[in-house]
C-alpha cells in the first residue's frame, strides 16, 4: 500500500484551534498571570516615559506650573504656589525617568521570562503527549502515512507552535497594552483630536482579516513541503548503501532539491504576503498620524496646548505606529502557529488502537489458538488480503506458514497480535475471543521475531531486556543470550553486553542483529511464539546453532513459523500453504510431499535453485 506523506487536513476555526492550544497553559496560569502583569508594567512605563517629556519641555525656562499642561497640573500642585522650580525639576524629572526606565526593564524581564517558561512547559507537554499518542495509534495509521510525516510533526510543527506561543503572545500582550495605554493618554489629552485616528481602524482590521486567511493557507503548504523534505532526507540516509551502490546520488540530490525548492517557494509567498500587509498597515498608520498632526497644528488646537503637551501628544501618536506594526507582523506567526497546531491536533484526533475488552485469559495460558472463518482487507471495500481462514492449533504445536510473497502469511500473524482487526471471523486464544481481552494482556502472551529487526540506540543488554523485560533477572538474560547463540559475538564487542549499538545497530551484521532479536523473544518466554523469517539473515553455521536452540525453546510452546526456506520447517507439526490469502494445502511435511501439490512444487523449485 502506497503511503502518503501528509494526511488531509480538516478545516477548523482558527480561534477554536488557538483556544485549544492555549488550554495547555491552564496548569501554568499563576506564572502566566505574573507574566501579564510584567508586560502591563512594561507598557504603562512606556507610556509614562513619553508623558514625562511634557514635564521636561515645560520645565525649560520657567519650571513646571500648575495649569500650564496636562501632566503638569497634577505634578505642580504638590509644590508651594503650584510651581515646581526649575532647579527642582532639573534633578527630579531625570530621576523619575530613571525609575520609569528601571521599572520598564523589570516588567519586560518578568513578562518575557514568565511567558517563555509557560510556553516551554506547554510545548513539553504537547510534544510528550504527541509522542505518547503516536505510540498508541493503530498499525493502519503507520501504513497510510510515512514516518517522516510524524517526525516532522514532533520536530518542526511543534517548534512552529512554540514561536506562536512565545513570540506571538509576547507581542500581543505587550503591544496591546502599549497601544491601549497610548490611546488612553491621547484621549485624556485631547479626545476630539484622537477620534480622527480611529477612522483608519476599520481599514486596518479588514487588511488583517483578509491576509490572515492567506497566511494560514500558506503555512499549511509550508508544513507539507517540510514533511516532504524530511521524508526524502530520511530515505536517502537510511538507504545510503543502496544509493551509493546503484549511483543514486544525483537522483536523490534532485529529489531533495525539488522538495527543498518547493518549501522555499511556499515560504517566499508567505514572506510576500507578510511584508505587503505590514507595509500597507504602516502606510495606513502613517496617514492616520499625518491627519492627526494636520488637525493638531490647526490654530485653535495649538493655542490650547503647551509646547510640552504638544510634543508629548505628537510623540505618543507617532509611537502608536510601532505596537500596531508589531501586532500586524505577529499575525503571520499566529497563523503559522495555528496551522501547525491544526496539523498536530489532526494526529491527536486520530483514533487510538482499540484497547480490547475486559475478559481474562485462563491462568496459565496454554497457547491453544483457533482461527474461525477469518477475513481481512486493509481498506474498507478494498481487495481481500485474507479470505475464510479457518484452522485450529493445539497448545504446544508448531505451525509453519509457507507460500509466495504477498500470500498473506505475515498479515495472518499480525492479526493474532492485534496489529490489525479482522473484517470478518474471529481468533480465539485458549477459547477466548482476543478482541474481548485487553490488548496489553494479549501481547504479553506472544513473542515476535520478525524479518524486520528493530534494535535501539542503547546497550546490548537493554536491547534484549527491553520494555517490560527490564526487570528480568540477569541470569535469565544471560541464558537467553546463550540459547540464541549470541554469546560469541557479544563478548567480542568493546564493552560486551554494555556496548551501545548506535543508530539502528549498524555495527552488527544481519545475522548478529537477528540473534539479538531472538534472544529478546526467548527472554519474554511467552506461551505463543511467532518467527517471521527468524533465520533468514543467518549463515549456514549460525542457522544450525539457532535451529537447535529454537527446537528446545519451541517445546511445549505454540509456535507460528513463517519461512521461505522450506528446509527449515520440515519438523513442523503442521504446514499451511497459502496462496492469495487462502489456505490451499494443510498437513505435515511428508503428507504434503505425498500429495504432490503446491508444497511439493515449491520444495522442488527451491531444491533445483540450490542445485
ZIUR-V143180 format. One record per helix or strand of 2 or more residues. SS is the DSSP state (hx for helix, st for strand). FROM is the first residue (numbers start at 1). TO is the last residue. If there is no record, write none. Layout:
[[SS	FROM	TO] [SS	FROM	TO]]
//
This chain:
[[hx	14	58] [st	64	65] [hx	72	78] [hx	80	82] [st	83	84] [hx	86	134] [hx	139	144] [hx	147	238] [hx	240	245] [hx	249	296] [hx	299	303] [hx	307	349] [st	369	376] [st	386	393] [st	398	403] [hx	409	416] [st	424	429] [st	432	433] [hx	434	436] [hx	439	444] [st	446	449] [hx	460	464] [hx	467	471] [hx	474	483] [hx	487	491] [hx	496	498] [hx	503	505] [hx	510	524] [st	528	532] [hx	540	553] [st	558	562] [hx	566	569] [st	574	579] [st	582	587] [hx	589	595] [hx	598	610]]
//
